[in-house]
Amino acid sequence: MNLNKVFVLGRVATDPETRSTTAGQQVCSFRMVTNRVFTDAAGQKQEKAEFHSVVLWRRLAEIASQYLTKGSLVLIEGRVETRSWQDNTGAKRFRTEIVGERMQLGPKS
């Protein structure tokens, strides 16, 4: 059995961008940031930030574009997906994204 599941709780790093496909489906994409705090070998407290690309479809895309802004706290549950394409120079490009299947908005400030 295989499992591709991810839970990410963090802050929205960029305002969500919403667009429609040619079939009329809503797509929303944004970046979010998570951080972790740890103590290094010297006993100093360190903080490391990690950025994630998130893609939401259909109704989730509509909700995200309506309620999420830069700095909002959000929990995304979904799967990791890597897509590839060729750029203008013919080079093959890759992007790893979190495709959201569920979303929980954080408290309003």
CORGIDA-V31612 format. One record per residue. RES is the residue in one letter. D_FIRST is the distance of its C-alpha to the first C-alpha in Angstrom with 2 decimals. Layout:
# CORGIDA-V31612
RES;D_FIRST + RES;D_FIRST
This chain:
# CORGIDA-V31612
M;0.00 + N;3.80 + L;6.84 + N;10.37 + K;12.82 + V;16.33 + F;19.34 + V;22.70 + L;26.01 + G;29.07 + R;32.14 + V;32.64 + A;34.25 + T;35.57 + D;36.77 + P;34.26 + E;35.09 + T;34.65 + R;35.07 + S;34.57 + T;32.99 + T;35.21 + A;33.50 + G;34.58 + Q;31.32 + Q;31.77 + V;29.92 + C;30.49 + S;29.77 + F;30.81 + R;30.25 + M;29.62 + V;30.23 + T;28.77 + N;30.58 + R;30.22 + V;33.15 + F;33.33 + T;36.08 + D;36.67 + A;38.11 + A;41.63 + G;40.94 + Q;41.17 + K;39.02 + Q;37.04 + E;35.19 + K;32.72 + A;31.79 + E;28.73 + F;28.90 + H;26.10 + S;26.44 + V;25.33 + V;25.36 + L;25.71 + W;26.27 + R;28.53 + R;29.62 + L;27.96 + A;29.92 + E;33.10 + I;32.67 + A;31.95 + S;34.98 + Q;37.12 + Y;36.32 + L;34.92 + T;37.36 + K;37.42 + G;37.05 + S;35.25 + L;32.62 + V;29.32 + L;25.76 + I;23.16 + E;19.59 + G;17.58 + R;15.47 + V;16.60 + E;17.87 + T;20.18 + R;22.84 + S;25.60 + W;29.14 + Q;32.47 + D;35.23 + N;38.94 + T;39.52 + G;36.82 + A;34.56 + K;30.82 + R;29.65 + F;26.28 + R;25.38 + T;22.32 + E;22.31 + I;20.71 + V;20.46 + G;21.37 + E;20.06 + R;22.13 + M;25.24 + Q;27.52 + L;31.00 + G;32.75 + P;36.25 + K;39.14 + S;41.58
